[in-house]
Amino acid sequence: MMKGKKEEMERVNRNFNSQMRGGLEMYRRILAGLVVLAFVSVASTALADSGDPLSYQVLSERSVTNKAVVKLYLQNTEGMAGVTIPLSFGVVGSDIECTNIDFTGSRVEHFLRFPQTDNENKRILLGLVRALDENVDDVLQPGEGLIATFYFSSKNSHCVPELKLTTWPLSAGELCFNMCDEKGKSLLRKPIKDADIQIPIKGGSSQGVLDSEPAHFKLERNYPNPFNPETVIKFSLPLDSRVSLKIYNILGQVVNTLMDETLPAGSHSVVWDGKNEQGSDVASGVYFYRIKAGDYESIQKMTLLR
């Protein structure tokens, strides 16, 4: 009899703990959503701008004029817990469309991401907020780098997307480009009520043109090498391919998966920040990166020096 009661109590406790975990997870997701909504609904208050925190680069291919890749970069001088970025990318009525938004290799891979695409009105709204995971150093540290890669295409015309900060009407307040610190305090607020604001082209060039479509697969040497804290890995695809790019240690164990997705033909690059899949810094030493794309496979060696 006592054994039966004990088992019953253990079952009740397990059910209670399971419900609590589910409730906490639901609460975390709801809270994250509310934080993002708070970011995009702030009322307009003119604050001094601190330079141009956003910049972008357009990568197109001479031989494939109806496709383009746009990389968006963000510079922040303080730790960030969230950012909302309302963008326009083309003229309403044109056939250009955003087909994919990728955060692989970006500074916000560990953030909760709420992208919205409106191809009819040529708009993209990026909502990014810290993961609220106590096991992850989830604040975006001061620095500059990639935060998102956009893929565009058009059916009948030359595809040249042009990113601008734009309006994205909401039911409450005037939308602003906003960055928030760990306490929710606005770091920058740029009112954009009356007109689009041009985002500067990175590097002072209106367009970074890739080489013509590669004739074969190629995995290049990473640069810099040795490196600290990050390095760039470049590769070329002669056709649209499912690409897997992984980092291995000298024991042959997977350290991080940088990419596992389908990419268009052309030249591509990925940044490895010297972290493992859990977001922790790995130790100094020799590492290998391996790419698989269709029937193609290649391995290169690199050295991390802390």
Secondary structure, DSSP 4 states (H G I P E B T S, - for coil): -HHHHHHHHHHHHHHHHHHHHHHHHHHHHHHHHHHHHHHHTPPP------S--EEEEEEEETTEEEEEEEEEEEEESS-BSEEEEEEE-S-TTSS-EEEEEE-TTSTTTTSEEEEEEETTTTEEEEEEE----TTS--SB-SEEEEEEEEEEE-SSS------EE-----SSS--EEEEE-TTS-EEEEEE-SSS-EEPPBGGG-S-EEEPSPPSS-EEPPPBSSSBSS-EEEEEEESS-EEEEEEEE-TTS-EEEEEEEEEE-SEEEEEEE-SB-TTSPBPPSEEEEEEEEETTEEEEEEEEE--
